[in-house]
């Protein structure tokens, strides 16, 4: 997106004057007045749009005035907040002058570097209805801001993000960055069991409630911050709304891909470890936002289970038929059934019983294998009963046995394998419940960001 062409005539020279600071002019002559704040039209949602920067003297003024122009007619009250990550160039001077000249601009200086630290500190201190951020390069079309705010202010969602990886996103970048981005997000799906499509697109927004509930539990202060916020939100059952992005790569990006990837892997391992140790209060986060665990009702579970059962049965039948050409019939049955059992547990875990985080995943699969053993006994008995008959007859017999075992599998999964997800959904807590508990916990210490 060519954001520089989006600035309104009448104050386009102000960024040029501010940028004189970047060239060493300590006393520039400002020729443009402040950009008018949007006129009030009844009750409006307040938005703090944060721009985290570090040594961005070359483009900060252009970025801020572009944002002021694009949000001038917004249906919301948008304030641009410059979050300076301990810049050592003239970024701070430019930011201070922008805040002095423009009613809708604030400047915050941090003494320590860290993009995640800046966002956490500024968002936590904000009292706006919605907090958001955009990268200084404005790679994402800022016109997504109003739709994002709308879904958050209405309560439809708790977190809104732009995504470069949805089918109808319009993304301009080289193959190297595209492959790295897609591999990273696939790694997140595998390692953190998440469903959002794009963790690192630099345009996100949170409702006030979601920010207050999530941010005290976010540890990362650098580039993994985005992933941690989104993962905590999904694990806690909050609603994440994704918008297809129009996005143009910044060829001058200073991000160290290798170092960032290494830090992200460490962040993923830490989150999995904290989850195993029950160090992440997911139920409390959900209660503070007022978003109870969403578990499908019995009717929906039955339909999802049927869908998963069809996929599992087809997988088993094809596997048995193919493996039966090369292996002993009993070994082929065992292998095909084992593969379909693992697939069945994974799909039912995600779709039928709506498990939203990796907690209990190993236990679920171990119990699923116990159910598999029962099904294996049933299908093995079917094989013994059809000994000597043609392969097709054996296939029909074991398939019928497998379908019959499906009913028993559903009952065991609902009442035993995934019983913990059912119990959590049936015991919704309120924020006051956790507040009363924390008042008596003298060991709780505030987290330093």
N, C-alpha and C positions, 0 to 999 in steps of 0.2 A: 504494500500500500504506500503511495506517495503522500506521506503525511504533511510534508511541507507545503503542498498545494492546498491543504485544507484550512490554512490560517486565514482569518478574516482580514480584509483590507481595513487599514486604519490603525493597526498596531503591529503590522508585520516588521516595521523597522526597530521596534523595541528589542527583539532578540539580538539584532545586529549590534545595537548599542551595548547591550549587556555583554555580548561576546567580546567587546573591546577589552573587558577585564581580562579575558583569557590571553589577549595579546600584550598585556602589560600596561594598559592605560588605567591608572589609578583614579582618574577623575573624568569618566565619560559623561557626556551631555545627553541626558535622556530626553527624547523628543516626543515620546508617546505617553499618554496618560494610562491609568489602569484600565484593564478590561472590565467592562460592567459585569456585575454579578447578575445571574438570571433573575428576572422579576418573579415575585411570589405568586403562585397560583393555587391558593388554598393549602391544604395539608400536603407537605412534601417530605420525601425521605431524604435524610441527611447521609452523605457518603463521604468518607475520607479515602481518596485515591492516592496511595503512596507510591512514590518513585524512588526506589533505593539506588544510590549512586556512590561511586568511588572514583575519584579523579576523572570526572566527566565534564570538565570545563568547556570542552569543544562543542558539546551538543546539548547541555542542560537547558540553556535559555530557549533554544529552538523547541525542545521537547515540551517545556512548560507552557510556552505560548501556543503551541499546537493543541495541547490538552485544554487550555483555557478556551480556545476557539471552538473546539469540537464539543465541549460541554456547556457552552454559553446558552444554548437553547434546550438544555436537558430538562426533563420533567422532575429532576431531583436537584437538591442542593449539594453540589459537588465541590469539595475542597481538595486542592492539590497539595499533598504533603511531601516535601523533599526530605528524604531520610539519608543524611550524609554519613557514610561509613568511614569516618576518620580520614577524609581526603587530605592529600598533602599539596595539591595544586590550588588553583583559584576557585574551585567548585564552591567552597564555603562562602566566599565573598559574593559570588554570583547568586547563590541561594538566598543569602541574607537580603540582597537588593531586590530580588524577585518578591520575597515575602513583604518587604517594606512597600513596594510599589503596587502590589496586587492584593486586593481584599480576599480573594479566594486561594491564596497561596500561603502555606506555612513552611517554615524551615526548622528541621530538627538535626542537631549535631550529636553524633555518637563518638565517644572517645576510643572505641575499639572497633576493628573491622569485623565483618560478618554480615552477609546479606540476610540470613535468617534471623540473626540477633536484631538487626534494624527493624525488620517487619514485625517480629514478636513484640519489641518494645513499643513501637509506634501504634500498632493495632491494639495492644493491651491498654495503652493510655487513652486511646480514642473513646469518645462517647457517641460517635455517630451510629446511626441505625445499621449501616452497612460499612464494612471495611474492605478495601480492595487494593490491588497493586498492579502496576504494569512496569515492564522493563523500560529503561530509559531510551532504548532504540525504537520503541513503538513498533516492534515487528508485528504485533497483533493489532488488527483493526479495532480501534478504540470504540467504534460504534456499537460493539457488543455490550458496553457498560450498562446502558439503560435496560435492555432485556434481562441482563443478569440481576440487576437491582430489583426488577419487577418480580422475578420468581422468588427472591429472598424476602422482599417486603411482604409478599402475599402469604408467606409461610409454606409455599409449594415445595421449596427446597431450603436446605441449611447452608450448602456450599454450592457455588457456581464457578465453573471453570471453562476456559476456552481449550479446545482440543484440535491439534493438527492431524490427528490420526483417525477421525471419523470419515466415513466414505465420502461425504460431500464437502469436506474441508478443501480449501484452495491454498496450497502450500508451495512456495517457491524456495527451494534450497537444493544443494548438491547431493549426490547419491551417498557420499560418506556420512554426512550429518543425518540423512534420512535413515540409513541402515543402523547407525548408532542409536538413534532415538527409538526406533522400533524394537531393537534388541533389548534396550534397557527396560522398556515398558513390558515386554514379554517376560523378562526376568522378574519384574515386580509381580506379575500375575502368578508366576510359578513359586517365587520365594515368599511372598506376603499374602497370597490368596486374595488379590484385589480384583475389582471389576472395572474401575475407571480406565479410560483409554490412554490418557496422556498426563503424566505427572509433572513434567517440566516446562510446559508452555507458560510463558511469563505473563499471564493475565488471569487473576483469580479474585473471587470475592466471597466473603463470609457474612452471615447475619451477625448481629450483635450477640445474640445468645450463643451461637455456635463458637464465635471467637472467645467469649468469656469461658466457655466450657472446655475448649480444646487447648488454647494456648498455654495454660499453666502446666500442661503435661507434655509439651513439645520440647525436646532436649537439644536438637540440632541447631546450630547457629550459622550454618553456611548454606550450601546448595541443596542438601538433603531435606531442608526445612519443608519445602513444598510437598515432597513425598510423604513425610511424616504426618503433616497436617491432614492430607487426603486419606492416608491409611487409617489414622486414628478415627477420622470421621466415618469411614466405611465400617471399620470394626465395631464402632459404637452404634451402628445402625442409623446414622444420620443420612439424609437424602442429599445426593450429589447430582446436580444438573449440569450436563455437558452441552456446550454450544460449539458448532462447527466454526472453525477459525479461518479467516483470510490472513495468511501469515507469510511474511517475507524475511528470509534469513539475513542476518547482519554479518557480512563477510569479515568485519573487523572485530568480531566477538573475541574477548580476552579470556574466555573460559578454558581452563586446562582440562581437556576431556579425560585424560588418563587419571590425573589426580582426583578429579571429581568422581569418576567411576569407582575408584578405590574407596573413597570416603562413603559413597552410596552403598557399597557392599558391606562396609562396617556398620552403617546405619541399619541396614536390613537385618543383619545378624543381631544387633542390639535390640531391635524391636521384637524379634522372635524370642529372644532370651527374656526380655521384660514380660512378654505375654505369658510365657511358660511359668514365670515366677509370680504371676498375678500382680505385677507391679503397675499395670495400666488399669485404671478404674473405669472400664468401658461402661458398666451399668450406670455409674455416677454421671459420666458425660452425657449419656442418653437421657437421664432423668433431668439434668440441668437444662438441656435444650427442650425437653418436653416431647421427645420423640421415642415412644415406646418401641420395643423390639417388634419388628414386623415379621411374623411367621404365618405362612399360608394356612387358611382354614382347612378342615378335613376334606371338603369337596375339592379344593384346589390341590391339596396334597395327593389325593387319589388320581386326579387327572395328570399331574406332573409325574407321578409314579408310573402310570400307564405309559406315558411317553418315554420315560427312561427305560421301562421294561421292554418296550418294543425295540429300542436301540440295543439294549443289552442282549436280547434274545437273538436278534439278527447277527450281532457280533459273535455270539456263541455259536450259532448254527453255521455261519460261514467259516469260523475258525475250526470247528470240529470237522467240517467237510474237507477243508484244505489240509489240515494236519493229519486227517485220517488216511490221506494218500501216502504219507511218508512214515507215520508213527503207528505204534500199537494202538488199538482202538481205545483202551483204557487211559493210556498216556495222552492221547489226543483229546479225550473227554476232559481229563484233569486240566490240561493246559488251556484249552478253550474256555472252560468254566472259570478258571482262575483269572484270566484276562477280563472276562465279562464281569466278574465279581468286583474287581478293582474299579473298573469303569462304572459299574452300577452304583457303588458306594460314593464315588466322587461326584457323579451327576446328581444323585439323590441328596447328597450333602448340600450342594450348592442350590439346586432348583426346587426340590421337594420340601426340604426342611429349612432352607434359607439360612444356613450357617454363613456368617459374614466375616469370620476371621479364622485364623489357623488354630485357635484354642480347641484342644480336644481332637484335632485331626487324626493324630496317630491312633488314639483310642477308638475313634470311629472306624478307622480302617481295620484295626485288629478285630473289633466286634464284627465288622463286615466279613472278615475272613472266616469267623466262626459260623456265620450264616452261610457262607460259601461251602463250608465243610458239610453242612446239613444238606444243601442242594446237591453237592457232589455225591453224597450217599444215595439220595433219591434217584439221580440220573444213572449212577452205577448199578443200582438195582434194576433199572429199566434195561440197561445193556445186558445184564445177566439173563433177564427174562426173554431177550430176543437173540440169544446166541444162536448162530448158524443161519440167521435170516440175512437177506441182502442188505447192503449198506444203507440204502434208502429207507428200508423198514426200520433199521436201527436208529437212523437220524430222526424219523418221525416219532419213534418211541421216546427217545431222550428229549426231544423238543417238547413233547407233550408233558413229560415229567418236569421239565424246567419251567414251563408255563404254570403248571400246578403249584410248584414250589414258590412261585412269585407271590401268591396270596400270603403264604406264611412269611415270606421275606418282608412284605410291607408291614405286617403286624409286628414283627421283631424289630424292624428299623424304627417304627414309630414309638414302640413301648420300651425299647432297650437301647438300640444303637445310638439313636439321636434323641433319647429322652431328655438329655441335658438342655438341648435347645428348646424343647417344649416347656420345661420347667422355668427357664429364664423368661420366656414370653408370658407365662402365667403369673409371674410375680413382679409386676411393674412397680418400680420405686419412684418416689417423688424427690425433688431436690431438697425439700426440708428434711427428709429422712437422712440423707447423707450429711446435710449441714449439722444436724443434731449429733451425728456420730463424730464428725470432725472436731466439734467443740470440746469433746472429751479426750481427743487424741493429742497429747502433749508432745509426741515424737515427730509430728508432721512439721517439716521445715519448708519454707518457700524456696522454689527453684530459682537459681540465678541464671539470668539470660545474658 
